[in-house]
Structures are given as structure tokens and as C-alpha cells.
């Protein structure tokens, strides 16, 4: 009777242990040893807090876990071995990266599937790169130099503003600036008034202006017509104009020849220019002819002839007396 009771107690304990193990495997992280899996090796520079049995998720669904983490000192990188359930196939070109569940949550491996559905599946034991997670402290350390530069720039800007405020924005400068703004406002108002006056002038004198413009247009048309008529006259009388120009040219050439001959003393004109005595005689003859013509006009022919005889007798008598002396 005692052995039968012990057997029942042992069977109850064994069943309880099996149930407990099943519950632990069901609720614990990781993959059950009975699940078929395949492995992938991820290479990265920093595991960023990834530990063994960390979850591997794709599209937010757990599909595996981290089985091993190995530091490769010769390559300065870390190899993370993950186990993926066999039913979840991952194609080449998919992205692996370390993520954080929440802001301060646990680390896990996230997988972004490729969009190329024709890409082949990753084989068991394949090695693929893994991107590091966002490290706030590393970013803070890398940006510390930028912060220092910003502080320096801020200090310099503050100093510049202080110098501007002390040297440029004094009482006199502000007064001059205000006066300049007032002058600018006055100029603007005067310009507005001038524009208004011009607009009023144009509006008031629109008919005369339009008439003047019309007159200018008409004059332009008439000038164009006159130009056409003048061109037509020139075209019609082109032969006559050409002949006239030729005659003028010939006359000019003849005058040039005559002047040249006169300068050389050839011909009557040349002799007149060359012989001064002959020229003087001609001048005297011309003067005498002029005097005779005047007397003829005043006294007639007989009066002139008689006056000449009387004058000759008087001159002869005067000469005889002078001779007798």
C-alpha cells in the first residue's frame, strides 16, 4: 500500500515538472529546442547592449533569437549568431539593424525585408552586415565639439552686438537715423503728391495730348508720303539729274582750265593778268569811256565836240605863252 502511494506521488511530481517546463518554455524568451531553425551570422562594430537570447523580430513579430556573440579582435568587429525559425525565410538584400524596444527598453535585432521578391533566400550560416543602433551618448560626444564652436560663435556675436550698440547706436546716431527717416518720409510724401499732380495734369489735358499725338502721327504720315514722292521724282528725273551733274562737272573743269591758262599768261585773260601796263590802259580807257558817256548824256554830241576844240585851243595858247617866257 505504501509503495503504491509513493508511485502516485512520483507520477504527480513528474507530470508537474513536465507542465512547469512546458510553461517555462512557452513564456520564456527564445526558441524552443524542439523548433527547427537555421542560423545567420551578423557582423557589426558595436553590439550596443545586445545579449544572448535577445529577440530577433521582423515586422514586429518574433522569429528567432540571439544564440552567440563573438568578438573578432583582428577585424575590430563583433559577430552575432542568430537562430531563425525555419518557416521564416529571409531573402538576400534584407536589412539587419540593432533596435531598442521603447526609449530605454531591451535591445533586439530588427529585420527589414527586401522589396525584391525575386532575390534568393539566405542560406544557413550566411554572413550579412548589421547596422548599429542609435547611441545617444556617442552622438552627444561627437557633437560636443560642435557645441563648443556654437558657444564660441555665440560669444563672438554677443561681443559684436555690444560693440555695435556702444559705438553705432548712441544717442546722436539714433537722432540722425530718426531725422533721416523723417526726411525719407517727407520725400515719399512729396513724390506721391508730384505723381498725383502729374496724373491730374494728364487726366485734365488728355484731349490736347491725344490731339498732339494725332498731329505727330499725321505729320509722320505726311513726311513719309513726301519722302515717297521725293524718291519718285528722283527716280523719274534721274537721267536729267545725272546730265545736269555731268554738265556742272564739265563747266567746272572748263573754268579750272581757263583759270590755269590765265595763271600761265595764255589768252586775253592771261595777258591782262600778266601785262600790268595793258591792264592799266584798259582801266584808263574804261574810265574815259565812262566820262564820255556821261557827257554825251548831259550835253549831246556837238557840245562835247565843241568843248573839246575850245579846250584844245586854250591848252595850245597856254603852252605858247609859257614857251615865250
C-alpha positions in Angstrom: 0.0 0.0 0.0 2.9 2.3 0.8 4.7 1.7 -2.5 1.5 2.4 -4.4 1.1 5.7 -2.7 4.8 6.6 -3.4 4.3 5.7 -7.1 1.3 8.0 -7.4 3.2 10.8 -5.7 6.2 10.3 -8.0 3.9 10.3 -11.1 2.3 13.5 -9.9 5.6 15.2 -9.4 6.8 14.1 -12.8 3.7 15.4 -14.5 4.1 18.7 -12.6 7.7 19.1 -13.7 6.7 18.5 -17.3 4.0 21.0 -17.1 6.3 23.5 -15.4 9.0 23.0 -18.1 6.3 23.5 -20.8 5.1 26.6 -19.2 8.6 28.0 -18.8 9.4 27.2 -22.5 6.2 28.8 -23.6 6.5 32.1 -21.7 10.3 32.4 -21.6 12.2 34.3 -24.3 13.9 32.3 -27.1 13.1 29.4 -29.3 12.1 26.0 -28.0 14.8 23.3 -28.5 12.2 21.4 -30.4 11.7 24.1 -33.1 13.6 23.7 -36.4 15.8 26.7 -37.1 18.7 27.9 -39.3 21.5 30.3 -38.3 22.8 33.6 -39.8 25.9 35.5 -38.8 25.6 39.3 -38.4 28.7 41.5 -38.4 28.7 44.9 -36.7 31.1 47.4 -35.0 29.2 47.5 -31.7 26.5 45.3 -30.2 25.0 48.2 -28.3 23.8 46.1 -25.4 22.6 43.0 -27.4 22.9 39.9 -25.2 22.3 36.2 -25.7 18.7 35.1 -26.2 17.8 38.7 -27.3 14.8 38.6 -29.6 15.0 38.7 -33.4 12.0 40.5 -34.9 10.7 41.1 -38.4 7.8 43.5 -38.9 7.3 43.4 -35.1 6.9 39.6 -35.0 9.5 37.5 -33.0 11.0 35.0 -35.5 14.2 34.0 -33.6 16.8 34.9 -31.0 20.5 35.6 -30.5 22.4 32.4 -29.8 26.0 33.6 -29.6 28.1 36.8 -29.6 31.8 36.7 -30.6 34.3 39.5 -30.6 36.7 39.4 -33.6 39.8 41.3 -32.3 41.7 41.0 -35.6 38.9 42.8 -37.6 37.7 45.1 -34.8 34.1 43.8 -35.2 31.6 41.6 -33.5 29.8 38.6 -35.0 26.3 37.9 -33.7 24.9 34.5 -34.5 21.1 34.4 -34.6 18.7 31.5 -35.0 15.7 32.0 -37.2 12.7 29.7 -37.2 12.8 27.6 -40.4 9.3 28.7 -41.5 10.5 32.4 -41.8 12.7 32.7 -44.9 14.8 35.9 -45.4 15.9 37.0 -48.9 19.2 38.5 -49.8 19.2 42.3 -49.6 17.2 42.5 -46.4 18.5 45.0 -43.8 19.6 43.9 -40.3 19.9 46.5 -37.5 20.0 46.8 -33.8 16.9 48.4 -32.3 15.6 49.4 -28.8 12.2 48.5 -27.6 11.0 51.9 -26.5 13.3 54.7 -25.4 15.0 52.7 -22.6 13.8 49.2 -23.4 15.6 46.0 -24.2 17.8 45.7 -27.3 16.7 43.4 -30.2 17.7 42.6 -33.8 15.3 44.1 -36.3 14.9 42.8 -39.9 13.6 44.9 -42.8 12.7 42.6 -45.7 13.8 43.5 -49.2 11.2 44.5 -51.7 12.9 42.4 -54.4 10.7 39.3 -54.4 13.0 37.6 -56.9 16.0 37.7 -54.7 17.3 34.3 -53.5 16.9 33.2 -49.9 19.8 33.5 -47.4 21.3 30.0 -46.8 22.0 28.5 -43.5 25.2 30.1 -42.0 25.3 33.1 -44.3 27.1 36.2 -43.1 25.4 39.6 -43.5 26.2 43.1 -42.2 24.2 44.6 -39.3 23.7 48.3 -38.7 24.4 49.8 -35.2 21.6 51.3 -33.2 21.3 55.0 -32.4 23.6 55.8 -29.5 22.6 59.0 -27.8 25.8 59.2 -25.7 28.0 58.6 -28.8 26.1 61.3 -30.6 26.5 63.6 -27.6 30.2 63.0 -27.5 30.6 63.6 -31.2 28.6 66.9 -31.0 30.4 68.2 -28.0 32.9 70.0 -30.4 30.0 71.5 -32.3 28.5 72.7 -29.1 31.8 74.4 -28.1 32.0 76.0 -31.5 28.4 77.3 -31.1 29.3 78.7 -27.7 32.4 80.5 -29.2 30.3 81.8 -32.1 27.6 83.0 -29.6 30.2 84.8 -27.6 31.6 86.5 -30.6 28.2 87.5 -31.8 27.4 88.9 -28.4 30.7 90.9 -28.4 29.9 92.3 -31.9 26.4 93.3 -30.8 27.8 95.0 -27.7 30.3 97.0 -29.9 27.6 97.9 -32.3 25.3 99.0 -29.5 28.1 101.1 -27.9 29.6 102.7 -31.0 26.8 102.9 -33.6 23.6 103.0 -31.6 24.4 106.0 -29.4 22.1 109.0 -28.9 23.5 111.1 -31.8 23.3 108.2 -34.2 19.7 107.4 -33.3 18.8 111.0 -33.6 20.3 111.2 -37.0 18.6 108.0 -38.0 15.3 109.3 -36.9 15.9 112.6 -38.8 16.8 110.6 -41.9 13.7 108.5 -41.6 11.6 111.7 -41.3 13.3 113.1 -44.4 12.7 109.9 -46.3 9.0 110.1 -45.3 8.8 113.7 -46.5 10.4 112.8 -49.8 8.0 109.9 -50.2 5.0 112.2 -49.5 6.3 114.8 -52.0 6.9 112.2 -54.6 3.3 110.9 -54.0 2.0 114.5 -54.4 4.1 115.0 -57.6 2.8 111.8 -59.1 -0.8 112.8 -58.2 -0.2 116.2 -59.9 1.2 114.6 -63.0 -1.7 112.2 -63.1 -4.2 115.1 -62.7 -2.4 117.1 -65.4 -2.5 114.1 -67.8 -6.1 113.4 -66.9 -7.1 117.1 -67.4 -5.2 117.6 -70.7 -6.0 114.2 -72.2 -7.8 115.6 -75.3 -5.0 118.1 -76.2 -2.4 115.4 -75.6 -4.3 113.0 -77.8 -4.7 115.7 -80.4 -0.9 116.5 -80.3 -0.1 112.8 -80.6 -2.6 112.6 -83.5 -0.9 115.6 -85.2 2.5 114.0 -84.7 1.2 110.8 -86.3 -0.4 112.8 -89.2 2.9 114.7 -89.7 4.8 111.4 -89.7 2.4 110.1 -92.4 2.7 113.2 -94.5 6.5 113.1 -94.1 6.5 109.6 -95.2 4.3 110.5 -98.2 6.6 113.4 -99.1 9.6 111.2 -98.8 8.0 108.7 -101.2 7.1 111.5 -103.7 10.6 112.9 -103.5 12.0 109.4 -104.1 9.6 109.0 -107.1 10.7 112.4 -108.5 14.4 111.5 -108.2 13.7 108.1 -109.8 11.7 109.8 -112.7 14.3 112.5 -113.3 17.4 110.5 -112.6 18.6 110.9 -116.2 18.1 114.7 -116.2 19.8 115.0 -112.8 22.7 112.9 -114.0 23.1 115.0 -117.1 22.9 118.2 -115.1 25.6 116.9 -112.7 27.7 116.0 -115.8 27.3 119.5 -117.3 28.2 121.1 -113.9 31.3 118.9 -113.8 32.3 119.8 -117.4 31.7 123.5 -116.7 33.8 123.3 -113.5 36.6 121.5 -115.5 36.5 124.3 -118.2 36.7 127.0 -115.6 39.6 125.2 -114.0 41.4 125.1 -117.3 40.6 128.8 -118.1 42.0 129.8 -114.7 45.0 127.7 -115.2 45.6 129.2 -118.6 45.2 132.7 -117.2 47.7 132.0 -114.5 50.2 130.8 -117.2 49.6 134.1 -119.2 47.8 132.4 -122.1 44.9 134.1 -123.9 43.4 137.5 -123.4 42.6 137.0 -119.7 46.2 135.7 -119.3 47.7 138.7 -120.9 45.5 141.0 -118.8 46.8 139.3 -115.7 50.4 139.2 -116.9 50.8 142.7 -118.5 50.2 145.3 -115.9 50.6 148.2 -118.4 48.0 146.8 -120.7 45.7 146.3 -117.7 46.3 149.9 -116.7 45.5 151.1 -120.2 42.3 149.2 -120.2 41.3 150.6 -116.9 42.1 154.2 -118.2 40.1 153.5 -121.4 37.2 152.3 -119.4 37.3 155.4 -117.2 37.4 157.7 -120.3 34.6 155.9 -122.0 32.6 156.2 -118.8 33.3 160.0 -118.7 32.4 160.5 -122.4 29.2 158.6 -122.0 28.2 160.8 -119.0 28.9 164.0 -121.0 27.0 162.7 -124.0 24.1 162.0 -121.8 24.2 165.5 -120.3 25.2 167.8 -123.3 24.9 165.9 -126.5 27.5 165.1 -129.1 28.1 168.6 -130.6 28.5 170.2 -127.2 31.1 167.7 -126.3 33.0 168.1 -129.6 32.9 171.9 -129.3 34.1 171.8 -125.8 37.0 169.6 -126.8 38.1 172.1 -129.5 37.9 175.1 -127.2 39.8 173.2 -124.5 42.4 172.3 -127.1 42.8 175.9 -128.2 43.1 177.1 -124.6 45.7 174.5 -123.9 47.7 175.4 -127.1 47.6 179.2 -126.2 48.7 178.4 -122.7 51.6 176.3 -124.0 52.7 179.1 -126.4 52.7 181.7 -123.7 54.8 179.5 -121.4 57.2 179.0 -124.3 57.6 182.7 -125.0 58.5 183.3 -121.4 
